[in-house]
Amino acid sequence: MSTGAVSKMSKTEVESTVAIKQKNGRFRGFLQRLFPRFTNTGLVFGALFFLASLTPSMAPRATAIQAVLSGLCLAAGYGLGVLLHWLWKYMELPVLRNTGHGRVRQAVLAFFAIVFAIALWRGQYWENIVRELMHMQPVGASRVLGVALGTLLVAGLVIVVGRLAKMMVGAFTRFITRHVPRRIANVIGVVGGTLLLIGLVNGVIISSVLSVLDASYQRADSVIPPDQKPPTEWDSPGSAQSLVAWDQLGRMGRRYISARPSAETLAAFAGPTAIAPLRVYAGLPTADTPEARAKLALAELKRVGGFSRKALVVITPTGTGWVDPAGIDGLEFLYRGDVASVAVQYSYLSSPLTLLVDPESGRDTARALFREVYAHWRTLPAGQRPKLYLHGLSLGALNSERSFEMFELLEQPLDGALWSGPPFGAQHWRSATMARNPGSPVWLPEFRDGSFVRFMNQHGSPVPDGTPWGPMRIVYLQYGSDAVTFFDRHAAFREPEWMKFPRAPDVSPVMSWYPVVTMLQTSMDITLSMAAPMGFGHVYAPSHYVAGWLQVTGIDDWTPEEITRLGRHLDEVRLADRAPPVDG
């Protein structure tokens, strides 16, 4: 081989070696930016936030849920510490000299480890306080390891994602700097990079996920189990005589119709004169618009004779179309079956997802159904038409509130409404709560003389028995431990009113407010409250519904002993038959 060839090869090898070293250097630089040394301030705040995350809140938490919450809180605390550290340096305030940096670092790491250990040790005790309050089994020592490992994993992932986002914004800023002055580039880079990230997350990632979920829920809604046969009764939707086909009722509609109690079932508690109630439902596949589905539901309601019953209930379901059986079963018993109910589906998705994808679909559907039913109802002679009531749980309560305007009812008011677990965004609920009588707690308000609106919880209403009602009766059934109702986004920087003493009986007296952390805790509680024990959180007991319906309807031909027996029976049936919460 010639000397030139050797020289040429050597040059190539050198160039290759240099390129590899440069590439490795860039990769190491990337890793150093992605995993820089943790700041002392961030570690201190992260430890404190982690400690606060394990304190009691509104709902009990499983190990995995607690780990996610604690990881998010640790990451949030660390991020706040980093921000404060940057702000301190930016304002050119005095900082520690490098001479004592090593000892300070060791002290901070020791502080983090001690606080982390104490939090894990006390966390088990704090969790069991909430569980004891809700009559649940306590957690054991095995929870500690799961929470510790899960917290570190979640916090690490969040911090890495945050640093990646920061690097993307920085890269965008450096690109802009080539074309505009540096100070302007910094502003454009931060604002533009942030908007780019938001657009990427909302417009691409979230949109794609929601589209997939919607299609998945729609397919699940159409599946009919082999053992779920169409009803044979002529007065049931989905029957051969019905205007609504069985396969167009939707999964929740078929479940609701199939669960209709028989006259024999009612007779065991309501007496031999009991008859089978009427249930009408229209699923999303029945028509293309809310108005068309509402007209079909009205036609079906007329066909089965719904307007000839003593009572008629317009129900607004939750996001998936689910109607809480606990909310209607008690009323059907109280009226000895002489009641009809009607509901129309407006979404395939769960309530939170429905609010993200199509927040107005529920309002539009509830509004269309109420208009159709109310317009026909008011044409009937006053002495020959049924009592007209509204009902809804959670998102159903919110949309049921929005189904009418008060001035529409001045001439011929409906008879009442029972709304359970109203979400924190429910306008009428919020207005009545804010205008409560002085001295009444936010978790169980008293509104004026109690003739129009009353609030109830597990223990009844604060309005004395015998207080007269006006022409329309509205009752809100709510639990103090229901985060769906009492979530407050302002809890990030101020103590919510429901945390002030005296507290609701189902809220831990040792729960404390912490900035940011309490808001994260109650955000997590929204989902957890749907899996709480019956009678707590967002799971409303049939016996409490019975008490609410008695207030709304004014039914007085049941003795207190019979009411107690009925409530106990319905609670036992619901506990024995309880499936995981469908929606919220």
Order of alpha helices (4+ residues) and beta strands (2+ residues): alpha-alpha-alpha-alpha-alpha-alpha-alpha-alpha-alpha-beta-alpha-beta-alpha-beta-alpha-alpha-beta-alpha-beta-alpha-beta-beta-alpha-alpha-alpha-alpha
